[in-house]
Amino acid sequence: MEDGPIRILVPVGSLGAGVREEELRYGLERGAQAIATDAGSTDSGAAYLALGKSKNDRGSVKRDLKLLMKAGAEAGIPVIVGTCGQAGGDLNLDWTRDIALEIAEELGLKPKIALLYSEQDKAVLKARNAAGRIRPLPPLGPLDDATIEACDHIVAAMGAEPYVAALKAGADLILGGRTTDTAVIGAFALMRGAHVGASWHAAKVAECGAQCTVNTGEGAGVLISVGADGFEVEPLSPSNRCSPHSVSAHMLYENSNPFRLTEPGGVLDVTEARYDPVDERTVRVTGSRWEPQPYTMKLEGAAAGRFQTIMLIGVQDPEILSRLDEFHDKMLHALYQRARRALGETAGDFHISLRLYGWNAVSGDRPAPDTPPPREVGVLFIATADTQELATQIANACNAYFFHFPLVRDKELPSYGFAFTPAEVPRGPVYEFKLNHVVEVDDPLELVRTVWIDLAEKGVAHAQG
């Protein structure tokens, strides 16, 4: 490792979330040697991989990336972005590439750009599966060819190695496909020979920017300094601070085990880690360990399925609110009967669900019998069918029952408040993740395609891998 700590500026938790110019300046003044940020997540569901689209506004992503590219060029340091375009598929990465090329032209920059593609060919995956090199993660079972074929797009989550290779080859800007958040942040320190356990742990702490600080609303990013035996983390905002608790707690973020984190090629173990304040803003961490393991890459595959139409009502009727579980069951039964009578066999294998927001829509559990009734609930009706037309026909058939359904037939009909008119809202196809598997690889680069665009050489592009 070179003399002194390796400083990496993590400007924001996700590209497009709002980079702050004053924080960039602070990080560069503190000696940042690279800028690294994640740009995606599976948190918002499968649609963004299946469609090859980002949920983020293009203008927001362009604003953030423009600030980073300008700062990187002025400081002469690389800019590293992972899981581009929200899902990290080829279309998502190309969308981000086009924004970067647009920015380069506007700013007069000529960076050497590495594009790391991790979308997978179905034939390759079928062959690897046949060879026993793909295995499931709970709760799924063994993978079959039909499931692979059903996916619209499949990506393999990269580790740090493709980024390290691109950095060694002189990349000024790296735009990566699907990658673990930590690999994106830790790659530069690993390339420079920093402590492996500290590099991965620092990356985990910094992956969401200022989320590891005490006052998460006070800033967007952090600066990590990785050394020979540990790392330090400090907020980029002078008004914010880190504490041993805020830093250590981030191991729980999207991780069921607060002491062990599985990554491609190994496991980060922080069981013996110490978190000590350096000053009122900075925390030093030592004792992190890296346990090498056989190299695997997590597969994510997404596809569009059947179609849905929704309706939403608000309920304030006190009798209904005092008997919500009974209301749900009776109404659902009545809606199924109504749809079957109205559409007959043409409805096909449809599905209706009711979600009671304000009661148990999120948990799905039935509250304890002594739970007091809420003041009001929102009841979301969802019809799922083979076509959008059928889903909407089912909603239309159920409209009157959904609006007026009583618990007791001999009483005056109640009325519930529709949120919209027309009441039925076609939602389009249902997108879902179909894979929860890992693929074994001998070489961390073998499922990655690297494409270079060197704007200093008149935009020459070439591919490898």
C-alpha positions in Angstrom: 0.0 0.0 0.0 1.1 3.5 -0.7 2.1 5.8 2.1 -0.9 7.3 4.0 -4.6 6.4 4.0 -6.6 6.0 0.8 -9.3 8.7 0.8 -12.6 8.0 -1.1 -15.3 10.6 -1.4 -18.8 9.1 -1.3 -21.0 12.1 -2.3 -24.5 10.6 -1.9 -26.3 7.4 -1.2 -27.5 7.0 -4.8 -26.8 9.0 -7.9 -29.6 11.4 -8.5 -30.5 11.8 -4.8 -28.8 15.2 -4.6 -25.1 15.7 -4.5 -24.1 18.9 -2.6 -21.4 21.1 -4.2 -20.1 22.4 -0.9 -19.6 18.8 0.3 -17.7 17.9 -2.9 -15.4 20.8 -2.3 -14.8 19.8 1.3 -14.0 16.2 0.3 -11.5 17.3 -2.3 -9.9 19.8 0.1 -9.5 16.9 2.5 -7.5 15.0 -0.2 -10.0 12.7 -1.8 -8.3 10.4 -4.3 -11.5 9.0 -5.9 -15.2 9.6 -6.0 -17.5 6.6 -5.8 -21.2 6.2 -5.6 -23.9 3.6 -6.0 -26.7 4.4 -8.5 -29.3 1.7 -8.0 -31.1 -0.8 -5.9 -33.7 -3.6 -6.1 -35.7 -1.8 -3.3 -38.3 -0.4 -5.8 -39.0 -3.8 -7.3 -38.5 -5.7 -10.5 -39.9 -3.3 -13.1 -36.7 -1.3 -13.5 -34.7 -4.4 -14.6 -37.5 -5.9 -16.7 -38.1 -2.6 -18.5 -34.5 -1.4 -18.6 -35.6 1.9 -17.1 -34.5 4.1 -14.1 -37.0 5.2 -11.5 -34.9 8.4 -11.1 -35.5 11.5 -13.0 -33.0 11.9 -15.9 -32.5 15.6 -14.9 -31.6 14.6 -11.3 -29.1 12.0 -12.4 -27.6 14.3 -15.0 -27.2 17.1 -12.4 -25.4 14.8 -9.9 -23.2 13.1 -12.5 -22.3 16.5 -14.0 -21.1 17.7 -10.6 -19.1 14.5 -10.1 -17.5 14.4 -13.6 -16.5 18.1 -13.3 -15.0 17.6 -9.8 -13.2 14.5 -10.9 -11.7 16.1 -13.9 -10.6 19.2 -12.0 -9.0 17.1 -9.3 -7.6 14.5 -11.7 -9.2 11.6 -9.8 -11.5 8.8 -11.1 -15.3 8.8 -10.7 -16.8 5.4 -10.1 -20.5 4.7 -10.4 -22.2 1.3 -9.9 -25.6 -0.3 -10.7 -26.3 2.4 -13.2 -29.8 3.3 -14.2 -31.4 1.8 -11.1 -31.1 -1.9 -12.0 -27.8 -2.3 -13.7 -29.0 -4.0 -16.8 -27.5 -3.2 -20.2 -30.3 -0.8 -21.1 -29.9 0.9 -17.7 -26.2 1.3 -18.2 -26.5 2.6 -21.7 -29.0 5.2 -20.5 -26.4 6.4 -18.0 -23.6 6.3 -20.6 -25.6 8.6 -22.9 -26.0 11.1 -20.0 -22.3 10.9 -19.3 -21.4 11.5 -23.0 -23.8 14.5 -23.1 -22.2 15.9 -20.0 -18.7 15.4 -21.4 -19.6 17.4 -24.6 -21.2 20.2 -22.6 -18.2 20.5 -20.3 -15.6 19.9 -22.9 -14.2 16.9 -21.1 -12.5 13.9 -22.8 -12.5 11.2 -20.2 -11.5 7.6 -20.7 -14.7 5.8 -19.9 -15.0 2.1 -18.8 -18.4 0.5 -19.2 -18.8 -2.7 -17.2 -21.7 -4.8 -18.4 -23.1 -7.6 -16.2 -26.2 -8.6 -18.0 -26.2 -12.4 -18.8 -26.8 -14.4 -21.9 -29.6 -17.0 -21.2 -27.7 -19.8 -23.1 -24.6 -19.2 -21.0 -26.7 -19.5 -17.8 -28.5 -22.6 -19.0 -25.1 -24.3 -19.7 -23.7 -23.3 -16.3 -26.9 -24.5 -14.6 -26.6 -27.9 -16.4 -23.0 -28.1 -15.2 -24.2 -27.6 -11.6 -22.7 -24.2 -11.2 -25.9 -22.3 -10.3 -27.4 -22.9 -6.9 -30.5 -21.4 -5.2 -30.7 -19.1 -2.2 -33.6 -19.6 0.3 -36.5 -19.9 -0.2 -36.2 -20.9 -3.9 -35.3 -24.3 -5.2 -33.1 -25.5 -8.1 -33.2 -23.4 -11.2 -34.7 -24.7 -14.5 -34.4 -23.6 -18.1 -38.0 -22.4 -18.2 -37.4 -19.9 -15.4 -34.3 -18.6 -17.1 -36.2 -18.2 -20.4 -39.1 -16.4 -18.7 -36.9 -13.5 -17.6 -36.8 -10.4 -19.6 -33.3 -9.4 -18.3 -30.9 -11.2 -16.0 -27.9 -9.6 -14.3 -25.1 -10.9 -12.2 -24.0 -8.7 -9.3 -20.3 -7.8 -9.8 -17.7 -7.6 -7.1 -14.8 -5.2 -6.9 -12.5 -6.9 -9.4 -13.9 -5.5 -12.7 -13.6 -2.0 -11.2 -10.1 -2.7 -10.0 -9.1 -3.8 -13.5 -10.7 -0.7 -15.1 -8.9 1.6 -12.6 -5.6 -0.1 -13.3 -6.2 0.4 -17.0 -6.5 4.1 -16.5 -10.3 4.8 -16.4 -11.3 8.3 -15.6 -15.0 7.4 -15.3 -16.3 3.9 -14.6 -20.0 3.2 -15.2 -20.9 -0.2 -13.9 -23.8 -2.5 -14.4 -25.3 -4.4 -11.4 -22.8 -4.4 -8.6 -22.9 -4.9 -4.9 -23.0 -1.4 -3.2 -19.9 -2.2 -1.2 -17.8 -3.3 -4.2 -18.4 0.0 -5.9 -17.2 2.0 -2.9 -14.3 -0.3 -1.9 -12.7 -1.0 -5.3 -10.4 2.0 -5.3 -8.9 1.2 -1.8 -8.6 -2.5 -2.8 -6.8 -1.5 -6.0 -4.3 0.7 -4.0 -3.5 -2.2 -1.6 -5.3 -1.0 1.5 -6.3 -3.4 4.3 -8.9 -5.8 2.7 -11.2 -6.1 5.7 -11.1 -2.4 6.4 -11.7 -1.6 2.7 -14.9 -3.7 2.6 -16.1 -2.5 6.0 -15.5 1.1 5.1 -17.5 0.6 1.9 -20.4 -1.0 3.8 -20.5 1.9 6.2 -20.4 4.5 3.4 -22.6 2.8 0.9 -25.6 5.1 1.7 -23.6 8.3 2.1 -24.7 10.2 5.2 -27.0 7.4 6.4 -24.1 6.4 8.7 -24.0 9.8 10.4 -25.8 11.0 13.5 -27.9 13.7 11.7 -28.8 12.1 8.4 -30.7 15.1 7.2 -27.6 17.4 7.7 -25.7 16.1 4.7 -25.5 13.8 1.7 -22.1 12.2 1.8 -19.1 11.0 3.7 -15.3 10.7 3.3 -13.7 7.4 4.2 -9.9 7.1 4.8 -8.7 3.5 4.6 -5.3 2.6 6.0 -3.1 -0.4 6.7 -5.1 -1.7 9.6 -8.4 0.2 9.7 -10.4 3.1 8.4 -11.9 6.5 9.4 -15.2 7.9 8.4 -16.4 11.5 8.6 -19.3 13.5 7.2 -18.7 15.8 4.3 -21.0 18.4 6.0 -19.1 20.3 8.8 -22.4 20.6 10.7 -22.8 16.8 10.8 -21.0 14.1 12.8 -20.4 10.4 13.1 -20.5 8.4 16.3 -19.4 4.9 17.1 -23.1 4.0 17.3 -24.1 5.5 14.0 -21.2 3.9 12.2 -21.5 0.4 13.8 -25.3 0.4 13.3 -25.0 0.5 9.5 -23.9 -3.1 9.5 -27.6 -3.8 10.1 -28.7 -2.0 7.0 -30.1 -4.5 4.5 -28.2 -7.2 6.4 -29.7 -9.8 8.7 -26.4 -10.5 10.5 -24.8 -7.4 12.0 -21.4 -9.0 12.2 -21.0 -10.8 8.8 -21.7 -9.6 5.3 -21.4 -11.9 2.3 -19.8 -10.4 -0.8 -18.5 -11.9 -4.1 -15.4 -13.8 -3.1 -15.6 -13.6 0.6 -17.3 -12.6 3.9 -16.7 -9.4 5.8 -16.5 -10.3 9.5 -16.7 -7.4 12.0 -17.2 -9.5 15.1 -14.0 -8.1 16.6 -14.3 -4.6 15.2 -13.7 -1.6 17.5 -15.4 1.8 16.9 -13.5 4.7 18.5 -14.1 8.4 18.2 -11.2 10.3 16.7 -12.8 13.7 17.4 -16.4 14.9 17.7 -17.1 14.3 14.0 -14.9 11.3 13.0 -14.9 7.6 14.0 -12.0 5.2 13.5 -12.7 1.5 13.0 -10.2 -1.4 13.5 -10.4 -5.2 13.7 -12.4 -5.8 10.5 -11.5 -9.1 8.8 -12.0 -10.5 5.3 -12.6 -14.3 4.9 -12.0 -15.4 1.3 -14.6 -17.8 -0.1 -15.3 -19.5 -3.4 -16.3 -16.7 -5.8 -20.0 -16.4 -6.6 -22.2 -13.7 -8.2 -25.8 -13.3 -7.3 -28.2 -13.5 -10.2 -31.2 -11.2 -10.5 -33.8 -11.9 -13.2 -37.0 -9.9 -13.8 -40.0 -10.4 -16.0 -43.4 -8.9 -16.7 -46.4 -11.1 -15.7 -50.1 -10.8 -15.8 -52.1 -7.5 -15.6 -53.8 -5.6 -12.8 -56.5 -3.1 -12.3 -57.0 -1.3 -9.0 -59.6 0.6 -7.1 -59.4 2.5 -3.8 -62.0 3.4 -1.3 -61.9 5.0 2.1 -64.0 3.6 4.9 -65.2 5.5 8.1 -68.3 3.5 8.9 -67.9 2.7 12.7 -69.5 -0.7 12.4 -67.3 -1.7 9.6 -64.2 -0.4 11.4 -65.1 -2.5 14.5 -65.3 -5.7 12.4 -62.6 -5.2 9.8 -61.4 -8.8 9.6 -65.0 -10.0 9.1 -65.6 -7.2 6.6 -62.6 -8.2 4.6 -63.5 -11.9 4.4 -67.1 -11.3 3.5 -66.4 -8.7 0.9 -63.7 -10.7 -0.8 -66.0 -13.7 -1.0 -68.8 -11.5 -2.5 -66.5 -9.9 -5.0 -65.3 -13.3 -6.3 -68.9 -14.4 -6.7 -69.9 -11.2 -8.4 -67.0 -11.5 -10.9 -67.6 -15.1 -11.7 -71.4 -14.4 -12.3 -70.6 -11.4 -14.5 -67.8 -12.8 -16.6 -68.2 -16.5 -16.4 -65.5 -18.6 -18.0 -64.1 -15.7 -20.0 -62.5 -14.3 -16.8 -60.0 -17.2 -16.8 -57.8 -17.8 -13.8 -58.2 -14.4 -12.2 -57.3 -13.2 -8.7 -58.8 -10.6 -6.4 -57.2 -9.2 -3.3 -58.2 -6.5 -0.7 -55.5 -4.6 1.3 -56.7 -2.7 4.3 -54.4 0.3 4.8 -54.5 1.5 8.3 -55.2 -2.0 9.6 -52.9 -4.7 8.2 -52.1 -4.0 4.6 -48.3 -3.9 5.2 -47.9 -6.8 7.6 -50.6 -9.1 6.3 -51.2 -10.2 9.9 -54.5 -10.2 11.7 -54.2 -7.7 14.6 -54.8 -9.0 18.1 -58.5 -9.3 19.1 -58.2 -6.4 21.6 -56.7 -4.0 19.0 -58.8 -0.8 19.0 -60.5 0.0 15.6 -58.8 2.7 13.5 -60.5 6.0 12.7 -60.5 5.2 9.0 -59.0 2.7 6.6 -58.2 2.7 2.9 -59.2 -0.5 1.1 -57.2 -1.3 -2.0 -58.9 -3.6 -4.5 -56.5 -5.4 -6.9 -57.8 -7.6 -9.8 -55.1 -9.7 -11.6 -55.9 -11.4 -14.9 -54.3 -12.6 -18.1 -55.0 -9.3 -19.9 -55.5 -5.7 -19.0 -59.0 -5.7 -20.5 -60.0 -8.7 -18.3 -58.6 -7.1 -15.2 -60.6 -4.0 -15.8 -63.8 -5.9 -16.6 -63.5 -7.7 -13.3 -63.0 -4.3 -11.5 -66.1 -2.9 -13.3 -68.2 -5.9 -12.3 -67.1 -5.5 -8.7 -67.6 -1.7 -8.6 -71.0 -1.6 -6.9 -70.2 -4.2 -4.3 -66.9 -2.6 -3.5 -68.6 0.7 -3.0 -71.7 -0.4 -1.0 -71.0 -3.8 0.5 -72.8 -4.2 3.8 -72.0 -6.5 6.7 -75.7 -7.0 7.5 -78.1 -7.4 4.6 -81.3 -6.1 6.3 -79.7 -2.7 7.1 -79.4 0.4 5.0 -76.5 0.1 2.5 -73.4 1.9 3.6 -71.3 4.1 1.2 -67.6 4.2 1.0 -65.5 7.0 -0.6 -63.9 6.2 -3.9 -60.5 8.0 -4.3 -60.8 8.4 -8.1 -63.3 8.6 -10.9 -63.3 6.6 -13.0 -62.9 4.3 -10.0 -60.9 1.6 -11.9 -57.3 2.4 -12.6 -55.5 0.0 -15.1 -52.0 -0.6 -13.5 -50.4 -2.6 -16.3 -48.4 -5.7 -16.0 -47.1 -7.2 -12.8 -43.3 -7.2 -12.6 -41.5 -9.8 -10.5 -38.1 -11.1 -9.6 -37.8 -14.7 -10.7 -34.3 -15.6 -9.6 -32.7 -15.8 -6.2 -29.6 -17.8 -7.1 -25.8 -17.5 -7.3 -23.5 -18.6 -10.1 -20.1 -19.9 -9.4 -17.2 -18.5 -11.4 -13.5 -19.2 -11.6 -12.6 -15.7 -12.7 -14.4 -12.6 -11.3 -14.3 -11.1 -14.8 -15.6 -14.0 -16.9 -19.2 -12.9 -16.8 -18.4 -9.2 -17.3 -18.0 -7.4 -20.6 -15.9 -4.2 -20.5 -16.4 -1.6 -23.2 -14.0 1.4 -23.4 -14.9 4.8 -24.8 -11.8 7.1 -25.0 -13.0 10.6 -25.9 -9.4 11.7 -26.1 -9.1 9.4 -29.1 -12.2 10.8 -30.9 -14.7 8.6 -29.1 -13.0 5.3 -30.0 -14.8 2.4 -28.4 -13.6 -1.2 -28.0 -14.8 -4.1 -26.0 -13.1 -6.9 -24.1 -14.5 -9.9 -22.2 
